[in-house]
């Protein structure tokens, strides 16, 4: 008997309903497990992020021993509150309670994935005092030098990020230049063989500082009063 002659038993309505109920139950349980997993791991993720930022903060703000959290909003810079949304900003203070600088997160696409850093901004010198890589997936031994190469990190002991007189951005854009060609204090001397990662650092710092450096200088009193 050929295939056309094979009789097929019809699926009963009861069996169809049973299958649909089973599929619905599986989908519901899967959704609940995803939500439960997210709610269970979220506090752990947030705590790990908090600890990573706190460790990085004292690296990128020389002389800081304590911190206060703020939020950059449409109104300016305000002390952090649970229901206040905006860009997080972390102020670092010395033993005498004097403001030593502020730290912000910045990110940009690198060679393999997004690179995320915390950088310190010193309003006194109007410069970036340090960076610390929070997340990256760059090529080991090449791209990952942005996190540990002493010569590259030397770029950020006093990288100029001075706001323009108009207050609309920086006087000079932060840029990456070919290794050995740095001639200006706002330039980043790139790592040989890792120019994409170097340019990503320059791009994220420039984008962030263009936007936030003028705001920081205009709101110093808020952060100094919180010490």
C-alpha positions as CSV (number, residue, x, y, z in Angstrom):
1,X,0.0,0.0,0.0
2,X,1.4,3.4,-1.0
3,X,1.6,6.4,1.3
4,X,-1.6,7.8,-0.1
5,X,-3.4,4.7,1.0
6,X,-2.3,4.9,4.7
7,X,-5.2,5.9,6.9
8,X,-4.5,8.6,9.4
9,X,-6.4,8.7,12.7
10,X,-7.8,12.1,13.4
11,X,-6.6,13.9,16.6
12,X,-9.5,14.1,19.0
13,X,-10.5,17.6,20.3
14,X,-9.9,16.3,23.9
15,X,-6.3,15.4,23.1
16,X,-5.8,18.8,21.4
17,X,-7.1,20.6,24.5
18,X,-4.9,18.5,26.7
19,X,-1.8,19.3,24.6
20,X,-2.6,23.0,24.7
21,X,-3.0,23.0,28.4
22,X,0.3,21.2,28.8
23,X,2.1,23.7,26.6
24,X,0.5,26.6,28.4
25,X,1.5,25.2,31.8
26,X,5.1,24.7,30.6
27,X,5.2,28.3,29.2
28,X,3.8,29.7,32.4
29,X,6.3,27.8,34.6
30,X,9.2,28.8,32.3
31,X,8.2,32.5,32.6
32,X,7.9,32.2,36.4
33,X,11.4,30.6,36.6
34,X,12.9,33.4,34.5
35,X,11.3,36.1,36.7
36,X,12.3,34.3,39.9
37,X,15.9,33.8,38.7
38,X,16.1,37.5,37.7
39,X,14.7,38.7,41.1
40,X,17.0,36.3,43.0
41,X,20.2,37.3,41.2
42,X,19.5,41.0,40.8
43,X,20.6,42.0,44.4
44,X,23.8,39.9,44.0
45,X,24.6,41.6,40.6
46,X,23.9,45.0,42.1
47,X,26.0,44.4,45.1
48,X,28.9,43.1,43.0
49,X,28.6,46.2,40.8
50,X,28.6,48.4,43.9
51,X,31.8,46.8,45.3
52,X,33.5,47.0,41.9
53,X,32.7,50.7,41.6
54,X,33.8,51.4,45.2
55,X,37.2,49.6,44.6
56,X,37.7,51.5,41.4
57,X,36.6,54.9,42.8
58,X,39.6,55.2,45.1
59,X,41.9,54.2,42.3
60,X,40.7,56.9,39.9
61,X,40.4,59.7,42.5
62,X,43.8,60.1,44.1
63,X,43.6,61.0,47.8
64,X,39.9,60.1,48.3
65,X,39.1,58.0,51.3
66,X,35.3,58.4,51.4
67,X,32.4,58.8,48.9
68,X,29.0,60.4,48.4
69,X,26.6,59.4,45.6
70,X,24.9,61.9,43.4
71,X,22.7,61.8,40.3
72,X,23.0,64.1,37.3
73,X,19.5,65.1,36.3
74,X,17.9,67.7,34.0
75,X,18.0,70.1,37.0
76,X,21.8,69.6,37.7
77,X,23.6,67.4,40.2
78,X,21.6,66.2,43.2
79,X,22.2,63.9,46.2
80,X,21.2,60.3,45.2
81,X,17.8,59.2,46.3
82,X,16.0,55.8,45.8
83,X,13.4,57.3,43.4
84,X,15.8,59.7,41.6
85,X,16.7,58.7,38.1
86,X,19.6,60.0,36.0
87,X,23.3,59.4,35.5
88,X,25.2,58.2,38.6
89,X,28.1,60.3,39.8
90,X,30.4,59.4,42.7
91,X,32.2,62.2,44.7
92,X,35.4,61.3,46.6
93,X,36.6,63.2,49.7
94,X,39.9,63.2,51.6
95,X,40.3,62.8,55.4
96,X,39.4,66.4,56.0
97,X,36.2,66.1,54.0
98,X,37.5,68.1,51.0
99,X,36.3,67.2,47.6
100,X,39.1,65.5,45.7
101,X,37.2,64.7,42.5
102,X,34.3,62.8,41.0
103,X,33.9,59.5,39.2
104,X,31.6,58.5,36.4
105,X,31.0,55.4,34.2
106,X,31.6,55.5,30.5
107,X,31.4,52.9,27.8
108,X,32.0,52.4,24.0
109,X,32.4,49.5,21.6
110,X,35.8,48.0,21.5
111,X,37.4,45.3,19.2
112,X,35.3,42.4,20.5
113,X,32.6,43.8,22.9
114,X,31.6,46.9,24.8
115,X,34.3,48.3,27.1
116,X,33.0,49.9,30.3
117,X,35.2,52.0,32.6
118,X,35.1,54.2,35.7
119,X,37.1,57.4,35.3
120,X,38.0,60.1,37.8
121,X,37.6,63.8,37.0
122,X,39.5,66.5,39.0
123,X,37.7,69.8,38.9
124,X,40.8,71.6,40.2
125,X,43.0,70.7,37.3
126,X,40.0,70.2,35.0
127,X,41.5,66.9,33.9
128,X,41.0,63.1,34.1
129,X,43.1,61.6,36.9
130,X,42.6,57.9,36.2
131,X,40.6,55.1,34.7
132,X,39.7,51.6,35.8
133,X,38.2,49.0,33.5
134,X,35.0,47.5,34.9
135,X,34.1,45.3,31.9
136,X,35.8,44.2,28.7
137,X,36.4,41.2,26.4
138,X,39.4,42.4,24.5
139,X,42.1,40.1,23.0
140,X,44.4,38.8,25.9
141,X,47.9,40.3,25.6
142,X,46.9,43.0,23.2
143,X,43.6,44.8,23.7
144,X,43.5,44.1,27.4
145,X,46.6,46.2,27.8
146,X,44.2,49.2,28.3
147,X,43.6,47.9,31.8
148,X,47.2,47.2,32.9
149,X,49.8,48.7,30.6
150,X,51.7,51.4,32.7
151,X,52.6,53.5,29.7
152,X,49.0,53.6,28.5
153,X,47.6,54.3,32.0
154,X,50.1,57.2,32.3
155,X,47.9,59.0,29.8
156,X,45.4,59.5,32.6
157,X,47.5,61.1,35.3
158,X,46.4,64.5,34.0
159,X,44.5,64.2,30.8
160,X,43.1,67.6,29.9
161,X,39.3,67.8,29.9
162,X,38.8,71.6,30.2
163,X,35.3,73.0,29.5
164,X,35.1,75.6,26.8
165,X,34.4,79.2,27.8
166,X,30.8,78.8,26.4
167,X,30.3,75.8,28.7
168,X,28.8,73.8,25.9
169,X,31.6,71.1,25.9
170,X,35.3,70.8,26.0
171,X,37.8,73.3,24.8
172,X,39.7,70.4,23.1
173,X,38.2,67.1,22.2
174,X,39.9,64.1,23.8
175,X,41.4,62.0,20.9
176,X,43.7,58.9,20.5
177,X,46.8,59.4,18.5
178,X,49.3,56.9,17.0
179,X,51.8,55.6,19.6
180,X,54.6,58.0,20.1
181,X,52.8,60.9,18.4
182,X,51.2,62.5,21.5
183,X,52.0,66.2,21.7
184,X,49.0,67.8,23.5
185,X,47.7,67.2,27.0
186,X,44.2,66.2,25.7
187,X,45.7,63.4,23.5
188,X,45.9,59.7,24.4
189,X,49.0,57.9,23.3
190,X,47.6,54.7,21.8
191,X,48.9,51.2,22.4
192,X,50.7,49.7,19.5
193,X,48.6,46.8,18.1
194,X,45.6,47.8,20.1
195,X,44.5,51.0,18.4
196,X,40.8,50.0,18.3
197,X,40.7,49.6,22.1
198,X,42.7,52.8,22.6
199,X,40.3,54.7,20.4
200,X,37.4,53.3,22.3
201,X,38.8,54.7,25.5
202,X,39.3,58.1,23.9
203,X,35.8,58.1,22.4
204,X,34.0,57.2,25.6
205,X,36.0,59.7,27.7
206,X,35.4,62.5,25.1
207,X,31.7,61.8,24.8
208,X,31.2,61.7,28.6
209,X,33.4,64.7,29.4
210,X,31.9,66.8,26.7
211,X,28.6,66.3,28.3
212,X,29.4,66.3,32.0
213,X,32.5,68.3,32.7
214,X,30.7,71.7,32.4
215,X,27.9,70.4,34.7
216,X,30.4,69.2,37.3
217,X,32.1,72.6,37.5
218,X,28.8,74.4,37.6
219,X,27.6,72.2,40.5
220,X,30.7,72.0,42.7
221,X,28.9,73.8,45.6
222,X,26.4,70.9,45.9
223,X,29.1,68.3,46.2
224,X,31.4,70.4,48.5
225,X,28.5,71.0,50.8
226,X,27.8,67.3,51.2
227,X,31.3,66.6,52.7
